Every structure is written in C-alpha cells, then in structure tokens.
C-alpha cells in the first residue's frame, strides 16, 4: 500500500508541477478541470440521493470550458468566489452541526466544485507562487494538525464525523500555518504568495487571524467530505488514485479554501 501511494504521488507531481510552474495558465486550467470533473463524479455517488456521476462531471466540464473560452465580465470571478464562501460559512458549518451533508444535492455540488476550480485557475493567472502558496497553507494546516493531534490530542473535534481529529490538532495546525506564513512572508521570492500579501497589506497580527480562519475552513471542507462518505457508508470517495482513494479525498480541504484565497487576492492586490 505504501509503495502504491508513493508511486501515485510521484506520478501526480510529474503531471501537476510542470503544468503549474512551466505551462501557460490555460494548460493548468484544462488539467485541473479534468481532476475536478472526476471529483464531481465521486461527489455525485456520495449524495443522500445519488445523482448521475457522468452528468455532474459533464456539467462541470462544460462550465469550465465555457469559462476558459467565452467572454465573461471582470466581476464574475470575485462574485462566484464570494458566493461559494458564503455557502461554506453560512451552510457548510451548519451541515456539520446537523450531521447532514449533501443538502442541496447536485446543484450545490456543481457550484462548490466549479467555484473551487475557478479559484485554482484564477490563482494560476496571478502566478504559480500565488497558486502554490494558497495550496501550501492547506497542506501545512493538515500536517500540523496530524502531528500535534498524534502527540497531544485529547478532545475530539467531531467524534461522530471523524473520530481521529482533535481540537488540539486543529489549533496546532492553525498555529503552524501562522508561524510558517510569517516566515514565508519575509522571503522576497514569495512576495506573490497569500501569506506575503496578507502580511504586507494587513500587518502580521491581522494576517495571523485571517490565516487561522483559513486553516479552520480547511477543516470544515475535510469534515464535510468525511460526513458525505459516512452517510454513504464508504471509506473512500473513489478509486481513481491508487493508494489514495479518490480525487475528492485529496481536494476536500481545497474546495472551501481556494475561493477564499482567490477572493483575498482580488481584494488586496
């Protein structure tokens, strides 16, 4: 299993990193759209009333291609990112409290996944550092939560959804995000990253509060997908990534956070 995970991870890096760092933004838009379409198909099967996986994937693909190749107003991207963010804050957190993920069915799933893809594409238009910097915040929060939770985790964060997560882990992940972001903000090569933008525009302490909220939102996305899987009675969202489960398993924390990252860039730059 470990070898399989490593092989899959290396293969993904060989595909994704050149697309992000070297290829034009359109190439990243097309590649990431393919991954998000697979995630849409997986989400369809997890809904309380399962939807047609090919239909959801096709709708996301068509919407993404239309965005890439048809004209649209400048305000459309910030507006959609704001709409998705409002849903996560206003309804996503409530869904976890009610232990009822998937309300709204396929239409909500399409909007949330398309919003995530749009944010990933818009961040790449700003630059590779902006895109990787936003995703790195999620990765750092996850790593910090894992190790702090393993070391000192006692109080369960959401025992009926994901028994392995603890309050101590979540706080540790947020703390690591803040510290690493302050360090990254001091590096000239990372001036386009979200931590650097936040620190330069808002100051280190306000930036720390925003980054803590960012880390918390990543946990919401993770728990939301865990609840979808628990309701559906499955361990993984799919089998598209050998050793890792499905694409949705790998991007769950990005779905609510990337629209926030893009919106912050839109507002502060």
Buried (B, 14 or more C-beta within 10 A) or exposed (E): EEEEEEEBBEEBEEEBEEBBEEBEBEBBBBBBBBBBBBBBBBBBBBBEEBBEBEBBBBBBBEBBEEBBEEEEEEEEBBEBBBEBBEBBBEEBBEBBEEEEBBEBBBEBBBBBBBBBBBBBBBBBBBBBBBBBBBBBBBBBBBBBBBBBBEEEBEEBBBEEBBEBBBBBBBBBBBBBBBBBBBEBBEEEEBBBBBBBBBBBEBEBEEBBEBBBBBBBBBBBBBBBBBBBBBBBEBEBBBEBBEBBBBBBBBBBBBBBBBBBBBBBBBEEE
